[in-house]
Amino acid sequence: MLAAEELLLPLDRLTYFSHWITPEPFELRYDVRFFVTQVPSDQAVIHDGVELTGHVWIRPAEAIKQYEQGQLDMILPQIITLEDIKHFKTIRRLLIPPENATFLPH
């Protein structure tokens, strides 16, 4: 697909952040990994219409606030990940690989 669309993914710019697996007793289970990167300010976003149907660019603290006010729907891994991310003062600090960071996510 990437070759057909002549797209290049700069994977060297992705930083692994966390991995969540739902405990076995839960009926609805997920296995999700979170990555972080810095996005160019003029980056275009295109939705697939199935998995991703919309987007908004907001700070983690604002996303948590909107969730708490019932304006944004999220599940626990997203909430906890945003709680962790909101403590970083800059994107540069967030992008330090976990093995070199003093703050380790869940």
Buried (B, 14 or more C-beta within 10 A) or exposed (E): EEEEEEEEEEEEEEBEBBEBEBEEEEEEEEEEEBEBBEEEEEEEEEEEEEEEEEEEEEEBEBBBEBBEEEEBEBEEBBBBBBBBBEEBEEEEEBBEEEEEBEEEBE
